[in-house]
Amino acid sequence: MEMENNVQIIWNQCLEFIKGNVPESSFRTWFTPIVPLKLEGTVLTIQVPSSYFYEYLEENYVDYLCQALHRYLGQGAKLLYRIVVDSGRQRQPMQKKVAPIQQGYTVPGKVTSQPDNQVMSSNSLQPDLPYNPYAFPGLKRPKIDPQLNSNYTLDNFVVGKCNQLGRSAAESIAKKPGKTPYNPFMIFGNSGLGKTHLAQAIGNSVKEMFPEKLVLYVEANKFQTQYSDACRNNTRNDFIHFYQMLDLLIIDDVQEFAGKVGTQDTFFAIFNSLHQSGKQIILTCDTMPSELKGLNDRLLSRFRWGLTAEVSVPDFQTRLNILKKKVFNDGMNIPDDILEYIAHTVVSNVRELEGTLISLLAASTFTRCELNLETAQSLLGKIVKENEPEYSVDFIVRTVCEYFGIKENVLNSKSRTKDIVLARQLSMYLSKQFTDLPYKVIGEQIGGRDHSTVLHACKAVAKNVETDAKFKEMLKDLETKIKAGIGFSRVIFKYESCRFGGFGFC
Protein backbone atom coordinates (compact mmCIF):
# COMPACT_ATOMS: atom_id res chain seq x y z
CA MET A 1 0.00 0.00 0.00
CA GLU A 2 2.87 2.32 0.80
CA MET A 3 4.37 1.68 -2.64
CA GLU A 4 1.02 2.45 -4.26
CA ASN A 5 0.78 5.70 -2.33
CA ASN A 6 4.32 6.68 -3.27
CA VAL A 7 3.85 6.09 -6.99
CA GLN A 8 0.54 7.95 -6.94
CA ILE A 9 2.02 10.91 -5.04
CA ILE A 10 4.98 11.19 -7.41
CA TRP A 11 2.74 10.87 -10.46
CA ASN A 12 0.33 13.51 -9.14
CA GLN A 13 3.25 15.89 -8.66
CA CYS A 14 4.38 15.19 -12.21
CA LEU A 15 0.86 15.85 -13.50
CA GLU A 16 0.70 19.18 -11.70
CA PHE A 17 3.94 20.22 -13.35
CA ILE A 18 2.85 19.05 -16.82
CA LYS A 19 -0.59 20.60 -16.47
CA GLY A 20 0.97 24.02 -16.12
CA ASN A 21 2.90 23.61 -19.37
CA VAL A 22 0.43 22.11 -21.88
CA PRO A 23 -3.05 23.18 -23.08
CA GLU A 24 -5.90 21.89 -20.97
CA SER A 25 -7.47 19.95 -23.86
CA SER A 26 -4.14 18.22 -24.58
CA PHE A 27 -3.68 17.44 -20.89
CA ARG A 28 -7.11 15.79 -20.70
CA THR A 29 -6.51 13.80 -23.89
CA TRP A 30 -2.95 12.58 -23.31
CA PHE A 31 -2.30 12.54 -19.56
CA THR A 32 -5.51 11.79 -17.66
CA PRO A 33 -5.79 8.27 -19.22
CA ILE A 34 -2.32 7.32 -17.93
CA VAL A 35 -2.22 4.98 -14.92
CA PRO A 36 0.92 4.99 -12.69
CA LEU A 37 1.77 1.34 -11.91
CA LYS A 38 4.91 1.17 -9.81
CA LEU A 39 7.94 3.08 -8.64
CA GLU A 40 11.17 1.19 -8.04
CA GLY A 41 13.87 3.56 -6.91
CA THR A 42 14.02 6.17 -9.65
CA VAL A 43 12.25 4.01 -12.29
CA LEU A 44 8.58 4.88 -12.83
CA THR A 45 6.31 2.53 -14.78
CA ILE A 46 3.11 3.91 -16.28
CA GLN A 47 0.31 2.22 -18.17
CA VAL A 48 -0.94 3.73 -21.48
CA PRO A 49 -3.99 2.50 -23.42
CA SER A 50 -2.36 1.76 -26.80
CA SER A 51 0.86 1.64 -28.77
CA TYR A 52 -0.23 4.74 -30.62
CA PHE A 53 -0.62 6.54 -27.28
CA TYR A 54 2.96 5.60 -26.40
CA GLU A 55 4.27 6.80 -29.76
CA TYR A 56 2.44 10.10 -29.46
CA LEU A 57 3.75 10.79 -25.97
CA GLU A 58 7.30 10.03 -27.06
CA GLU A 59 7.00 12.25 -30.12
CA ASN A 60 5.27 15.23 -28.52
CA TYR A 61 5.53 15.31 -24.72
CA VAL A 62 8.68 13.44 -23.75
CA ASP A 63 10.44 16.70 -22.79
CA TYR A 64 7.74 17.55 -20.26
CA LEU A 65 7.82 14.02 -18.84
CA CYS A 66 11.59 14.24 -18.61
CA GLN A 67 11.53 17.57 -16.77
CA ALA A 68 8.82 16.38 -14.38
CA LEU A 69 10.60 13.15 -13.42
CA HIS A 70 13.97 14.85 -13.04
CA ARG A 71 12.27 17.42 -10.84
CA TYR A 72 10.75 14.87 -8.44
CA LEU A 73 12.97 11.78 -8.81
CA GLY A 74 16.33 13.28 -9.64
CA GLN A 75 18.60 13.25 -12.69
CA GLY A 76 18.83 9.46 -12.75
CA ALA A 77 15.09 9.03 -13.31
CA LYS A 78 13.87 6.53 -15.89
CA LEU A 79 10.44 5.89 -17.36
CA LEU A 80 8.90 2.61 -18.49
CA TYR A 81 5.63 2.27 -20.39
CA ARG A 82 3.19 -0.57 -19.90
CA ILE A 83 1.11 -0.82 -23.10
CA VAL A 84 -2.23 -2.59 -23.11
CA VAL A 85 -2.64 -4.83 -26.14
CA ASP A 86 -6.05 -4.03 -27.60
CA SER A 87 -7.42 -6.56 -30.07
CA GLY A 88 -10.58 -4.58 -30.67
CA ARG A 89 -12.51 -5.90 -27.65
CA GLN A 90 -14.23 -3.33 -25.49
CA ARG A 91 -12.58 -2.91 -22.10
CA GLN A 92 -13.62 -1.33 -18.83
CA PRO A 93 -12.39 2.22 -18.16
CA MET A 94 -8.99 2.17 -16.42
CA GLN A 95 -8.87 3.13 -12.75
CA LYS A 96 -6.05 5.23 -11.33
CA LYS A 97 -4.69 2.47 -9.13
CA VAL A 98 -2.14 -0.28 -9.42
CA ALA A 99 -3.84 -3.30 -10.96
CA PRO A 100 -2.50 -6.51 -12.52
CA ILE A 101 -2.43 -6.36 -16.33
CA GLN A 102 -3.44 -9.59 -18.04
CA GLN A 103 -2.20 -8.53 -21.47
CA GLY A 104 0.54 -6.06 -22.22
CA TYR A 105 4.20 -5.38 -22.70
CA THR A 106 6.66 -2.85 -21.37
CA VAL A 107 9.03 -0.60 -23.28
CA PRO A 108 11.49 1.88 -21.82
CA GLY A 109 10.91 5.57 -22.35
CA LYS A 110 13.42 8.25 -23.24
CA VAL A 111 13.52 9.92 -19.83
CA THR A 112 17.04 9.18 -18.63
CA SER A 113 20.29 10.95 -18.02
CA GLN A 114 22.24 8.27 -19.93
CA PRO A 115 22.05 8.76 -23.73
CA ASP A 116 22.66 5.07 -24.42
CA ASN A 117 19.53 4.14 -22.51
CA GLN A 118 17.35 6.21 -24.81
CA VAL A 119 17.34 3.42 -27.36
CA MET A 120 15.06 0.44 -26.83
CA SER A 121 16.91 -2.81 -26.37
CA SER A 122 16.82 -5.21 -29.30
CA ASN A 123 15.16 -7.94 -27.23
CA SER A 124 12.26 -5.63 -26.24
CA LEU A 125 8.99 -6.01 -28.07
CA GLN A 126 8.50 -3.15 -30.54
CA PRO A 127 5.08 -1.47 -30.20
CA ASP A 128 2.85 -1.75 -33.27
CA LEU A 129 2.00 1.51 -34.99
CA PRO A 130 -1.65 2.31 -35.57
CA TYR A 131 -3.16 1.15 -38.82
CA ASN A 132 -2.25 3.67 -41.51
CA PRO A 133 -4.14 3.23 -44.79
CA TYR A 134 -1.73 5.61 -46.54
CA ALA A 135 1.69 4.39 -45.41
CA PHE A 136 3.81 1.31 -45.84
CA PRO A 137 4.04 -1.03 -42.83
CA GLY A 138 6.91 -0.54 -40.44
CA LEU A 139 7.26 3.23 -40.58
CA LYS A 140 7.91 4.55 -37.08
CA ARG A 141 6.54 8.01 -37.79
CA PRO A 142 3.70 7.92 -40.32
CA LYS A 143 4.70 9.65 -43.53
CA ILE A 144 1.40 10.35 -45.18
CA ASP A 145 0.78 11.16 -48.80
CA PRO A 146 -1.76 14.00 -48.39
CA GLN A 147 -3.63 12.78 -51.50
CA LEU A 148 -3.75 16.33 -52.87
CA ASN A 149 -3.85 17.45 -56.49
CA SER A 150 -0.91 19.83 -56.88
CA ASN A 151 -2.84 21.83 -59.51
CA TYR A 152 -5.46 22.80 -56.94
CA THR A 153 -3.93 25.93 -55.43
CA LEU A 154 -5.30 29.22 -54.17
CA ASP A 155 -3.45 31.02 -56.96
CA ASN A 156 -5.27 28.92 -59.55
CA PHE A 157 -8.65 29.47 -57.90
CA VAL A 158 -10.50 32.25 -59.74
CA VAL A 159 -12.43 34.51 -57.37
CA GLY A 160 -15.88 35.90 -58.13
CA LYS A 161 -19.06 36.86 -56.34
CA CYS A 162 -20.01 33.18 -56.41
CA ASN A 163 -17.14 32.09 -54.13
CA GLN A 164 -15.65 35.20 -52.54
CA LEU A 165 -16.49 34.27 -48.95
CA GLY A 166 -15.06 30.79 -49.25
CA ARG A 167 -11.88 32.02 -50.93
CA SER A 168 -11.25 34.64 -48.23
CA ALA A 169 -11.81 32.11 -45.44
CA ALA A 170 -9.54 29.60 -47.18
CA GLU A 171 -6.66 32.07 -47.18
CA SER A 172 -7.07 32.74 -43.44
CA ILE A 173 -7.24 29.02 -42.63
CA ALA A 174 -4.14 28.26 -44.71
CA LYS A 175 -2.10 30.78 -42.70
CA LYS A 176 -3.31 29.55 -39.28
CA PRO A 177 -4.89 26.08 -39.59
CA GLY A 178 -6.98 25.26 -36.55
CA LYS A 179 -6.39 28.70 -35.03
CA THR A 180 -9.23 30.62 -36.70
CA PRO A 181 -12.96 30.63 -35.89
CA TYR A 182 -13.49 28.75 -39.17
CA ASN A 183 -13.23 25.26 -37.72
CA PRO A 184 -14.81 23.23 -39.12
CA PHE A 185 -14.93 24.91 -42.52
CA MET A 186 -17.90 23.60 -44.51
CA ILE A 187 -18.04 24.29 -48.27
CA PHE A 188 -21.30 23.43 -50.03
CA GLY A 189 -22.67 23.77 -53.54
CA ASN A 190 -23.63 21.80 -56.62
CA SER A 191 -21.21 19.54 -58.42
CA GLY A 192 -18.49 21.10 -60.53
CA LEU A 193 -18.39 24.53 -58.90
CA GLY A 194 -14.97 24.29 -57.26
CA LYS A 195 -15.57 22.83 -53.79
CA THR A 196 -12.85 20.22 -54.12
CA HIS A 197 -10.44 22.71 -55.66
CA LEU A 198 -10.91 25.16 -52.79
CA ALA A 199 -10.64 22.48 -50.09
CA GLN A 200 -7.49 20.94 -51.56
CA ALA A 201 -5.99 24.39 -52.18
CA ILE A 202 -6.03 24.93 -48.41
CA GLY A 203 -4.27 21.60 -47.93
CA ASN A 204 -1.59 22.47 -50.49
CA SER A 205 -0.99 25.86 -48.88
CA VAL A 206 -0.68 24.34 -45.41
CA LYS A 207 1.82 21.74 -46.64
CA GLU A 208 3.84 24.49 -48.31
CA MET A 209 3.92 26.75 -45.25
CA PHE A 210 4.04 24.03 -42.57
CA PRO A 211 5.80 20.96 -44.07
CA GLU A 212 5.81 19.18 -40.72
CA LYS A 213 2.02 19.11 -40.43
CA LEU A 214 0.11 15.96 -41.31
CA VAL A 215 -2.48 16.79 -43.97
CA LEU A 216 -4.90 14.36 -45.59
CA TYR A 217 -7.62 14.68 -48.21
CA VAL A 218 -10.04 11.76 -48.41
CA GLU A 219 -13.35 11.23 -50.16
CA ALA A 220 -16.20 10.20 -47.90
CA ASN A 221 -16.70 6.94 -49.80
CA LYS A 222 -13.04 6.00 -49.34
CA PHE A 223 -13.24 6.83 -45.63
CA GLN A 224 -16.28 4.51 -45.42
CA THR A 225 -14.37 1.71 -47.16
CA GLN A 226 -11.38 2.10 -44.85
CA TYR A 227 -13.66 2.02 -41.82
CA SER A 228 -15.31 -1.20 -43.05
CA ASP A 229 -11.89 -2.79 -43.58
CA ALA A 230 -10.80 -1.73 -40.09
CA CYS A 231 -13.90 -3.30 -38.52
CA ARG A 232 -13.35 -6.51 -40.47
CA ASN A 233 -9.71 -6.67 -39.39
CA ASN A 234 -10.38 -5.71 -35.75
CA THR A 235 -8.31 -2.53 -36.13
CA ARG A 236 -11.05 0.05 -35.56
CA ASN A 237 -9.21 1.70 -32.67
CA ASP A 238 -6.01 2.01 -34.70
CA PHE A 239 -8.05 3.46 -37.56
CA ILE A 240 -9.46 6.12 -35.23
CA HIS A 241 -6.03 6.83 -33.72
CA PHE A 242 -4.53 7.32 -37.17
CA TYR A 243 -7.08 9.99 -38.11
CA GLN A 244 -6.83 11.63 -34.68
CA MET A 245 -3.15 12.43 -35.16
CA LEU A 246 -3.73 14.51 -38.33
CA ASP A 247 -3.24 18.26 -38.28
CA LEU A 248 -5.60 18.93 -41.20
CA LEU A 249 -8.34 16.56 -42.33
CA ILE A 250 -10.33 17.22 -45.51
CA ILE A 251 -13.43 15.09 -46.08
CA ASP A 252 -15.01 15.49 -49.53
CA ASP A 253 -18.74 14.85 -50.16
CA VAL A 254 -19.63 14.29 -46.52
CA GLN A 255 -23.28 13.71 -47.54
CA GLU A 256 -22.14 10.18 -48.47
CA PHE A 257 -22.12 9.35 -44.75
CA ALA A 258 -25.94 9.44 -44.79
CA GLY A 259 -27.48 6.28 -43.36
CA LYS A 260 -24.11 4.79 -42.34
CA VAL A 261 -24.45 4.77 -38.55
CA GLY A 262 -21.14 3.10 -37.73
CA THR A 263 -19.18 5.44 -39.97
CA GLN A 264 -20.93 8.45 -38.47
CA ASP A 265 -20.16 7.34 -34.92
CA THR A 266 -16.50 6.80 -35.80
CA PHE A 267 -16.19 10.13 -37.58
CA PHE A 268 -17.89 11.80 -34.61
CA ALA A 269 -15.13 10.51 -32.34
CA ILE A 270 -12.43 11.64 -34.78
CA PHE A 271 -14.08 15.04 -35.22
CA ASN A 272 -14.28 15.67 -31.47
CA SER A 273 -10.66 14.69 -30.89
CA LEU A 274 -9.32 16.86 -33.73
CA HIS A 275 -11.45 19.85 -32.81
CA GLN A 276 -10.55 19.70 -29.12
CA SER A 277 -6.86 19.46 -30.04
CA GLY A 278 -7.06 22.56 -32.21
CA LYS A 279 -6.64 20.65 -35.48
CA GLN A 280 -8.33 21.90 -38.67
CA ILE A 281 -11.28 20.13 -40.26
CA ILE A 282 -12.58 20.93 -43.75
CA LEU A 283 -15.75 19.39 -45.16
CA THR A 284 -17.53 19.63 -48.49
CA CYS A 285 -21.06 18.59 -49.39
CA ASP A 286 -23.63 19.17 -52.12
CA THR A 287 -26.15 20.96 -49.90
CA MET A 288 -26.19 23.21 -46.86
CA PRO A 289 -25.86 21.38 -43.51
CA SER A 290 -29.43 22.15 -42.44
CA GLU A 291 -30.73 20.24 -45.48
CA LEU A 292 -28.51 17.16 -45.12
CA LYS A 293 -30.57 14.01 -44.67
CA GLY A 294 -29.59 10.77 -42.99
CA LEU A 295 -26.99 12.26 -40.63
CA ASN A 296 -27.50 12.25 -36.86
CA ASP A 297 -28.20 15.54 -35.13
CA ARG A 298 -25.06 15.61 -32.98
CA LEU A 299 -22.90 15.39 -36.11
CA LEU A 300 -24.91 18.06 -37.93
CA SER A 301 -24.64 20.40 -34.96
CA ARG A 302 -20.85 20.12 -35.07
CA PHE A 303 -20.81 20.85 -38.79
CA ARG A 304 -22.36 24.21 -37.91
CA TRP A 305 -19.77 25.10 -35.26
CA GLY A 306 -17.47 26.94 -37.65
CA LEU A 307 -18.04 28.65 -40.99
CA THR A 308 -20.33 27.46 -43.77
CA ALA A 309 -19.64 28.96 -47.20
CA GLU A 310 -21.51 28.38 -50.44
CA VAL A 311 -19.99 28.20 -53.90
CA SER A 312 -22.63 28.98 -56.51
CA VAL A 313 -22.85 29.16 -60.28
CA PRO A 314 -20.26 31.68 -61.54
CA ASP A 315 -21.44 34.76 -63.41
CA PHE A 316 -20.29 35.54 -66.94
CA GLN A 317 -17.22 37.53 -65.94
CA THR A 318 -16.05 34.83 -63.53
CA ARG A 319 -16.59 32.13 -66.17
CA LEU A 320 -14.57 34.19 -68.65
CA ASN A 321 -11.80 34.71 -66.09
CA ILE A 322 -11.70 30.96 -65.41
CA LEU A 323 -11.24 30.25 -69.11
CA LYS A 324 -8.55 32.91 -69.46
CA LYS A 325 -6.73 31.51 -66.43
CA LYS A 326 -6.75 28.00 -67.86
CA VAL A 327 -5.60 29.22 -71.27
CA PHE A 328 -2.75 31.13 -69.64
CA ASN A 329 -1.69 28.25 -67.37
CA ASP A 330 -1.73 25.75 -70.25
CA GLY A 331 0.12 28.08 -72.60
CA MET A 332 -2.67 28.15 -75.17
CA ASN A 333 -3.53 30.94 -77.58
CA ILE A 334 -7.28 31.31 -78.08
CA PRO A 335 -9.00 34.49 -79.27
CA ASP A 336 -11.10 36.33 -76.70
CA ASP A 337 -14.28 36.11 -78.80
CA ILE A 338 -14.13 32.30 -78.64
CA LEU A 339 -13.65 32.39 -74.87
CA GLU A 340 -16.60 34.78 -74.57
CA TYR A 341 -18.68 32.44 -76.72
CA ILE A 342 -17.91 29.50 -74.42
CA ALA A 343 -18.53 31.61 -71.30
CA HIS A 344 -21.90 32.71 -72.66
CA THR A 345 -22.87 29.20 -73.70
CA VAL A 346 -21.77 26.98 -70.82
CA VAL A 347 -23.17 28.35 -67.59
CA SER A 348 -23.90 25.34 -65.41
CA ASN A 349 -20.54 24.64 -63.76
CA VAL A 350 -16.79 25.09 -63.98
CA ARG A 351 -16.07 21.47 -64.85
CA GLU A 352 -18.22 21.63 -67.98
CA LEU A 353 -16.75 25.01 -68.82
CA GLU A 354 -13.19 23.68 -68.87
CA GLY A 355 -14.32 20.44 -70.53
CA THR A 356 -15.92 22.40 -73.36
CA LEU A 357 -12.68 24.31 -73.91
CA ILE A 358 -10.69 21.07 -74.09
CA SER A 359 -13.25 19.52 -76.45
CA LEU A 360 -13.01 22.53 -78.74
CA LEU A 361 -9.22 22.36 -78.88
CA ALA A 362 -9.27 18.62 -79.52
CA ALA A 363 -11.88 18.93 -82.28
CA SER A 364 -9.94 21.75 -83.92
CA THR A 365 -6.71 19.72 -83.82
CA PHE A 366 -8.24 16.54 -85.21
CA THR A 367 -10.09 18.30 -88.01
CA ARG A 368 -7.18 20.67 -88.71
CA CYS A 369 -9.54 23.62 -88.80
CA GLU A 370 -8.45 27.19 -88.12
CA LEU A 371 -9.73 28.14 -84.71
CA ASN A 372 -12.03 31.14 -85.05
CA LEU A 373 -15.48 32.05 -83.77
CA GLU A 374 -17.29 30.53 -86.73
CA THR A 375 -15.34 27.29 -86.41
CA ALA A 376 -16.00 27.20 -82.67
CA GLN A 377 -19.73 27.65 -83.18
CA SER A 378 -19.74 24.90 -85.78
CA LEU A 379 -17.65 22.43 -83.76
CA LEU A 380 -19.52 23.01 -80.52
CA GLY A 381 -22.97 23.41 -82.02
CA LYS A 382 -23.94 19.82 -81.26
CA ILE A 383 -22.71 20.06 -77.69
CA VAL A 384 -24.53 23.33 -77.12
CA LYS A 385 -27.71 21.94 -78.63
CA GLU A 386 -27.65 18.81 -76.50
CA ASN A 387 -26.81 20.77 -73.36
CA GLU A 388 -29.02 23.80 -73.52
CA PRO A 389 -27.57 26.38 -71.17
CA GLU A 390 -29.24 27.45 -67.97
CA TYR A 391 -29.72 31.16 -68.45
CA SER A 392 -28.60 33.48 -65.71
CA VAL A 393 -29.74 36.99 -64.82
CA ASP A 394 -26.19 38.15 -65.33
CA PHE A 395 -26.09 36.86 -68.90
CA ILE A 396 -29.49 38.32 -69.75
CA VAL A 397 -28.55 41.74 -68.38
CA ARG A 398 -25.30 41.67 -70.33
CA THR A 399 -27.13 40.79 -73.54
CA VAL A 400 -29.66 43.60 -73.09
CA CYS A 401 -26.90 46.08 -72.28
CA GLU A 402 -24.99 45.12 -75.40
CA TYR A 403 -28.18 45.44 -77.42
CA PHE A 404 -28.84 48.98 -76.16
CA GLY A 405 -25.20 50.03 -75.98
CA ILE A 406 -25.16 50.82 -72.27
CA LYS A 407 -23.01 49.70 -69.37
CA GLU A 408 -24.25 47.24 -66.77
CA ASN A 409 -23.50 49.55 -63.86
CA VAL A 410 -25.67 52.21 -65.51
CA LEU A 411 -28.56 49.77 -65.92
CA ASN A 412 -28.24 48.78 -62.26
CA SER A 413 -28.10 52.41 -61.13
CA LYS A 414 -31.02 54.61 -60.07
CA SER A 415 -31.10 56.39 -63.44
CA ARG A 416 -34.64 56.94 -64.76
CA THR A 417 -33.85 58.08 -68.28
CA LYS A 418 -36.08 56.49 -70.89
CA ASP A 419 -33.55 54.19 -72.57
CA ILE A 420 -32.12 52.99 -69.24
CA VAL A 421 -35.58 52.30 -67.80
CA LEU A 422 -36.55 50.40 -70.94
CA ALA A 423 -33.43 48.22 -70.81
CA ARG A 424 -33.92 47.60 -67.09
CA GLN A 425 -37.55 46.54 -67.50
CA LEU A 426 -36.70 44.26 -70.43
CA SER A 427 -33.93 42.66 -68.37
CA MET A 428 -36.37 41.93 -65.58
CA TYR A 429 -39.02 40.59 -67.94
CA LEU A 430 -36.60 38.36 -69.84
CA SER A 431 -35.02 37.11 -66.60
CA LYS A 432 -38.43 35.96 -65.48
CA GLN A 433 -39.06 34.29 -68.85
CA PHE A 434 -35.74 32.46 -69.09
CA THR A 435 -35.14 31.50 -65.44
CA ASP A 436 -37.14 29.97 -62.63
CA LEU A 437 -36.00 32.62 -60.16
CA PRO A 438 -38.60 34.42 -58.03
CA TYR A 439 -39.22 38.16 -58.46
CA LYS A 440 -37.28 38.94 -55.29
CA VAL A 441 -34.08 37.24 -56.46
CA ILE A 442 -34.25 38.86 -59.89
CA GLY A 443 -34.70 42.28 -58.30
CA GLU A 444 -31.74 41.72 -55.98
CA GLN A 445 -29.51 40.89 -58.95
CA ILE A 446 -30.67 43.89 -60.99
CA GLY A 447 -29.71 46.91 -58.96
CA GLY A 448 -30.93 45.56 -55.61
CA ARG A 449 -34.61 46.28 -56.31
CA ASP A 450 -37.56 44.63 -54.59
CA HIS A 451 -40.01 42.11 -55.99
CA SER A 452 -42.75 44.68 -56.62
CA THR A 453 -40.48 46.56 -59.03
CA VAL A 454 -39.83 43.39 -61.02
CA LEU A 455 -43.52 42.50 -61.07
CA HIS A 456 -44.34 46.00 -62.28
CA ALA A 457 -41.73 45.74 -65.07
CA CYS A 458 -43.08 42.39 -66.26
CA LYS A 459 -46.62 43.77 -66.48
CA ALA A 460 -45.40 46.86 -68.33
CA VAL A 461 -43.50 44.84 -70.93
CA ALA A 462 -46.37 42.38 -71.41
CA LYS A 463 -48.81 45.22 -72.02
CA ASN A 464 -46.59 46.86 -74.63
CA VAL A 465 -46.12 43.57 -76.46
CA GLU A 466 -49.90 43.50 -76.94
CA THR A 467 -50.19 47.11 -78.14
CA ASP A 468 -46.98 47.89 -80.04
CA ALA A 469 -45.77 45.79 -82.99
CA LYS A 470 -42.36 47.46 -83.10
CA PHE A 471 -41.83 46.79 -79.42
CA LYS A 472 -42.86 43.17 -79.95
CA GLU A 473 -40.32 42.84 -82.78
CA MET A 474 -37.57 44.26 -80.58
CA LEU A 475 -38.41 41.81 -77.79
CA LYS A 476 -38.35 38.89 -80.20
CA ASP A 477 -34.94 39.99 -81.46
CA LEU A 478 -33.61 40.06 -77.89
CA GLU A 479 -35.01 36.61 -77.14
CA THR A 480 -33.29 35.25 -80.26
CA LYS A 481 -29.94 36.66 -79.17
CA ILE A 482 -30.32 35.26 -75.68
CA LYS A 483 -31.20 31.79 -77.02
CA ALA A 484 -28.21 31.92 -79.34
CA GLY A 485 -26.08 32.29 -76.24
CA ILE A 486 -23.24 34.12 -77.99
CA GLY A 487 -21.65 37.53 -77.90
CA PHE A 488 -22.71 39.87 -80.64
CA SER A 489 -21.82 43.27 -81.98
CA ARG A 490 -23.27 46.19 -80.16
CA VAL A 491 -26.47 47.42 -81.74
CA ILE A 492 -27.89 50.70 -80.57
CA PHE A 493 -31.60 50.44 -80.79
CA LYS A 494 -33.55 53.60 -80.43
CA TYR A 495 -37.12 52.97 -79.67
CA GLU A 496 -38.93 56.20 -80.36
CA SER A 497 -42.45 55.21 -79.41
CA CYS A 498 -41.90 53.80 -75.91
CA ARG A 499 -45.36 53.88 -74.39
CA PHE A 500 -45.99 52.21 -71.07
CA GLY A 501 -49.55 53.32 -70.40
CA GLY A 502 -50.29 53.98 -66.77
CA PHE A 503 -47.49 51.82 -65.40
CA GLY A 504 -44.77 54.48 -65.34
CA PHE A 505 -41.04 53.64 -65.09
CA CYS A 506 -38.89 51.62 -62.71
PyMOL commands that set and color helices and strands:
alter all, ss='L'
color gray80, all
select helices_A, chain A and resi 2-19+24-30+51-60+62-73+115-118+164-175+195-209+220-232+236-244+254-257+261-276+289-291+297-303+316-329+336-345+350-367+373-386+393-404+408-411+418-434+439-445+451-467+469-484
alter helices_A, ss='H'
color red, helices_A
select strands_A, chain A and resi 35-40+43-48+78-83+105-108+185-188+215-219+248-252+280-285+307-310
alter strands_A, ss='S'
color yellow, strands_A
deselect
rebuild
show_as cartoon
